[in-house]
Amino acid sequence: MLLGPSGSGKDTLISSARSEFAQCPDVLFVRRVITRSADAGNEDHIALSEAEFDAAIDEGRFALTWAANGLRYGLPRGIEAHLAAGKVAVVNGSRGAWNVIRQVFPSAVAVEIKVDPGTLARRLQARGRESAAEIEARLVRGAALAAQFEPELVIDNSGPVETARAALIDYIRKSVAGQVR
């Protein structure tokens, strides 16, 4: 489970790792379902309206749901069978939902994607989705959320993305080989 603040580069790293493991059936890159339009942001997700999301809950299509930053998120049921088969799933998670995630998936491990605050503020500003006040609120909230979980691995994505990418790919390889818990 990749955890870290919005703007830390989780989606960029996931996308890059997905291409590295495209031919590896033991690694599932989970597409989250989000109540956000399909063209918002750069995350590869399944967009649903609030009503569609409610219907998906009623139909039992999610293994897990949570809410954060005014949006609702869901992980499709398919992740359960993949994990039950002893395989690896890579998910863009939520630090605020970590306790619930661990209740549903007790074997989940946290991989924290960190970015120094100055770089993070610049990234959030560059994407243009939030006001300066909203960015500041995200930075404050992020500091509080970081204390809510113990990461198995911390990847610093403040510098060249290739460095963080290599660390994530190495960790996934070790996970598939059973070299990490």
N, C-alpha and C positions, 0 to 999 in steps of 0.2 A: 504494500500500500504506500504510494508516494504521498507524502504530506508536506505541506509548505504553503506559504502565503501566495495569494493571487499575484502573478507577476514574477514568481520565482523561476519560471521556465519548465514547470512540470510537463505541460503539454508538448513543448518542444522536445524535451528529453524522451517522453513516451513515443512520440512520432518517430524519432530517430531510432530508438530501440526496436520499435515495431518492424521497421524495415530490416534490421539486423536479424530478427528472429522470424521473418516471414515464412520460412520453410520448416519451422520447428513446432510441431503440433503440441508439444509439452508446455508451450507458453501461450497463454491467452491474454490478449490486450483487451480489457473490458471497456466497451463503449457505455458511458453513463447515459442515463436518461435524465434530461434536465428541462425544467419549465422555462426555457430560454429559447429564443428563435434560433433556427439553424445557422443563420449567417452572423450571429453575434459571437465575437471572440474568435479564437483560432482553434478551439478544442473540437475534436472529432466526437460529436455526441449525437444522441437521438433527441430531437426537440419535440416536446409535447406541450399542449396547452394545459392549464390547470384542470379543466374538465377531463381531458384525455388522461392526465396523470392519475386523477381520482379513479377513473374507469380501470386503468391498469392495476391500481391497488386492489380494487374490488375483484378483478379477475385473477389475482394472485400472481401477477407477472414479475414481481420484484422479490429478490432475496433480502433486500434491505432498502430502506428509504431514510432520508434525513432532510432537514431544511437548513440553509445558511445563506446569508446575504440577500434575503428576499427571494430566493429561488428554492425549488425542491429538486432533490436528486434521488435517483434510484439505480440500483444495480440489478440487471436482469437475472432471472432464475438460473440461466445456463452456467453461471459461475459455480454453483453448488456442485454439479456433477463433475466439472473439471477439477475442482479442488478435492472432491471425494476420491477421484482417481489418482491422487497424489501428484497432480501437476501444479504448475505455477501460474498464478494470475497476477497481472500488473494492472493496478487500479489507481486512478487519480482520486485520492480520498479527501477527507475533510478533517482537519485537526479537531474541530469542535464536535465531531461525531465519533471520535476515536473510541470512546468507551462503549458506544453502541455497536460499532464495527467489531470490536473484540468480543462482545457478547454473542453476536451472530456468527462470527468467524474467529474462534478462539486461537487458531494457529496463525492469524494475520500478524505480519511484522511491519513495523513502521520504518520507512526509508525517508528521512527528512531531507528536503531540498531547501538549502539555506542560501540567502543572498544578503550581502551587507545592506543596511538600511538606505544608504544613499543611492545605490544602484537600483534597489527595489522602488524607491520613490520616483526615480527617473523613468523606469520602465512603466510604472503605473500611469505617470503623466503622459508618456509618449503614446500609449494606446488610446487615450482620450475618452475613456468611458466614465470617468469620475472627476468630480470637482477637487480642488486642493483640500477642502475640509474632509471630503470622503476618503481621500488618499491618506490623510493624517489619521483618520479614525481607523483605517485598515492597518496602518503601521502599529498603532497602539494596541488594537485587538490582536494582532499577530504576535506581539511580544507576550501577551497573556496566554495565548493558546499554545505557544511553544513549550510552556511548562506542564502541559497536560498529558504528555506522552513521553515515553522513553524510546528513542529511535534505536534500531539495530545498527543502522548506518546513517551517517550524515554526509551528504554530498554538497559541497560548496559550489554554487553555480554563479558566483560573482564574476568570474573571469571568463576565459574562452569556453564556449559551450562544448567543444570537443573534449575538454578535460572531464567535465561532469558527465558527458555522454559515455566516455570510456569507463568511468567508475560505475555507472548504472548497468551498462552491458556486462561488465565483469561480475557484478553482483547477481544479475539474472542468470548468467552462465553457472555460477557457483550454486545458485538455488536449484537449477535444473539437475545439476550433478549431485545434489544432496550434501553439498559442502557447507551449507548454512542451515540453521535450524529451520 
